Amino acid sequence: MMNRIKKVLLATLATLTVIGNTTSAPVQARTFPDVAKNSPITKVIDCNDLTEEMLTTRADHNIMYIERIVGCVTDNEKNGKVLNPPEDGGYYISYTSVADARKGDTIITYCVYNPYSNYDDDVIERWDFIQ
């Protein structure tokens, strides 16, 4: 009896393995040195130091920029003002996606630009930290 159960389970597993392998896509394994060789260089940079030319040539130079923005929530609708650079009065920034943001909060935002394109507005990730 026990041998019969083992044989049925073995046949079932073999069938599922064959079916599973025929429907799955092939996996291409990569070694760490291969991945590291092709990975972009990451640079964290303040928004006042990031230029249009840097953004529109980043894929050509294999660079991933992470822009650091210091801002302040200016009203209850979660509108904000960029505090760096302070000399020009500050640019607009929205904090509507920051759940706990309140008027008067200082927030540090990190915007990660897509390293594989040269579009100046291709932000693939944004992180906001209330101070």
N, C-alpha and C positions, 0 to 999 in steps of 0.2 A: 504494500500500500504506500509506504513512504517513498519507495523508488518511483512509483507511478506519479506521485505529486511532484517529485524532483524533475522528472522528465517533462511533465506538462509545463512547469514553471520555466525550465530551460528552453523549451520550444517557444513559449510566449515571449520570453526575453529576446531570443534570437530573431523572432519575427519583428518585434518592435525595433530592434537595432537595425535590421535591414530596411524597414520602412522609414525610420528616422534618418538614416544615412542617405537615402535616395532623394529626400526632399530638402536637405540642408545645403546651404551654400558653402563653397570651399572657404577655408580660413587661410589668410596669408600671414604667416608669422614673420615678425621682424626682430632683429637682434637689437639690444640696447645701443651699441655703437652706431648702427644704421639710423636709428631714430634720433639719437643725439646729434649726429652729423647734419641732419636735415632740419633740425629744430631751429626756430628763429631765436635770435638774441632778444631777451626781454629787457626793456628799459622803462623804469618808472620816472615820470617827468612832470613837473608842475605845469599847469595850464599856461602860465605866462611864458614858459620856455619852449612850448610846443609850437612849431611853425607849420604853415600850410605845405611848404615844400617837404618837410619831414614826413607828414602824413601821406602825401601823394607819391612818395617814393619808397615807402617802407617795405613793400613786397619785393621791390628790386634789390634792396639792401638786406633782406631777410631779417627784419626787425619787427618785434611786437611791442608797440608802445602802450603803456598804462598811464593814463593821464590822471594826475592828482588835482582835485578841485576842492578848495575850501570855500564854503558858502554859508549863508544865513537865511533862515525862513523869515520872510518879510510880512506875511499876513496869514489869516486863518484859512485861506484857500490853498495854502502850501506853495505859493510863489516864492521865489528866492532870488538872492543876489550873490554873485561870485565875489569873494573877498580878496582873492589873489588873482590878478594884480590889483592892489588897492588904488593905484594912482589914476586909473581911468573911470572910477566911479562904480565899477563892477558890471558884469554882464548878467543877463537873466538866466536862471536855472529853475526847473520845476522839481518839486519834491512830492508830487501827488502820489508817487509809488512808494513813498516812505510812510508806512502805517502810523508810526508813533511820533512823526514830526509835528512840532508845534511852533507857533510864532515865537521868534527870538532864538530858536535852537541853532547852534552852529553844527554843520554837517560836513564831514569829509567824504567826498565822492571819488571813486576810482572807476574810470572808463577804460575798458580793454578794447583796443582796436584790432580788427581782423588782420592778422599778419600776412594773409594771402591775397589781399586786395589793396588797391591804392586809393579807394574812395575815402574822402575826408570825413564822411559821416558813418562809416561802417563800424559801429560799436557793437561788439558781440556779447559784452557782459558789462553790467554796472553794479557796483557795490556802494551802498550809502551807510555811513556810520555816524550816529548822533553822538556829539561830544558832551 
